[in-house]
């Protein structure tokens, strides 16, 4: 009889052990991820500002002094900012450019997170530099007559990609902040706890990075058009941030259970 009871207990565990894990995964993507993204608004707002403010400033500079600003543009993006006459970028140039932008943004997403280990300063540098490059490319493209092509081949997938970069960067900043200001906890414990949350944020962002790649591969390259591309890009971005606001609003009990940062940002 004891042996039978032991077998029944093990069988029950085998049968029901997977259900909570599946439920936890569903809960994570349906709810927990969005709460995690929203629960620290300051690093998220800072990441967005460090990315977009340099982009706007450098784009304005590029419109005024195109030659000097283009010096900031890496070689793989030069096709978008070089004058090519009234026809704008060629089909080959636009396909190569959009693919390069997507690949670069995926790399930047993960680099912005990983660089947070350098006290958050590495993440700040990655954001400012890539924001400046984005502004130089956008301003140079507009100044040289490629503005429409630039918008057409970037907007559809670019908005969600930039959103993913900002979210991953905010996760990296949380790690850096845990190192700099661990609060009442030991620095190693603070880092470990915040790292778990930050890694979860990055993993939850991966499906959206993949979605951006699908849009770039099957929509952008198909010659979707400027207006449909803008509608699609803004629509996907709006869905993402609406989920952050709506699904990320924690219930009182969840707020107590999900907030694990060692020294909360304001």
Phi, psi and omega in degrees: 000313177303320180296320178296316179298322179294319179296318179298318180297317179293322180295318179298319179295320181294323183287317188261354184293326184286333185298313179298324180294317178297318178297321179296321179295316178298317180298321180299308184286333181274335189217304188299317180304314183292324176295318179299317180295320187277336193293343177237082185292331184294307178298328178293314178295321179295318179298316179297318181294318181293338178272315189273324181298311175300325179298315180293316181297314181289325177297319177297317177297319181296325178293329182272323182223075188300315183301316181290319182292325182296337177299338178280344188280123176299158184303323183292345179255000186297332181300333182279341186246357179274136178297131178230025178087195186286344184275351182074200181293145176286168179300317179297319180295316182293320179296315180294320182294314182296321178295319180295319179298315180297312180300316179298317182293326176295316179297317181295323179304310183282328178293320180299325177288310185297325182291349179297339181294339178273058177057022182082346182290325178298319178297317179300317179297315180301317181294312182297314182298312183289330173296319178296318178297317178301315179295320180295319179293314181296311180296318179295320179297315179296315182297329183260015174085013180252016185299317181296315180297320179300312180296320183295322186261010179234321191298317187303319181248349186288325183295315180288328177295316178296325176297318179295321177299313182296318181293316178295322178294320177299322177296319177296321178295326178297322177294314179300321180292325178295328178285316184287317184228079183287349181074211184286350183271160174297145184301320180295321179291318179300316180296316181297317182292317181289327178296321178299316179294316183293319177296322177298321178297315180297316179297322178290339179277338184306315179301328179285328173295318178296319178300318178299320178295322178295317178298317181295319185284323188250345181248303184301314184287348181275003182072048186299329182104156185294305184296311176300324178296318178295316180299315180295313182298313179294322180296313179295317178298320180295320178299315182299309184287334173294320177295323177300314183288314187277304181286338181275358179283107186285143169285159183307316181294321180293321181301322179290326183275333187266338183279106184237005183297138184292329179217090190305140170290156178297000000 
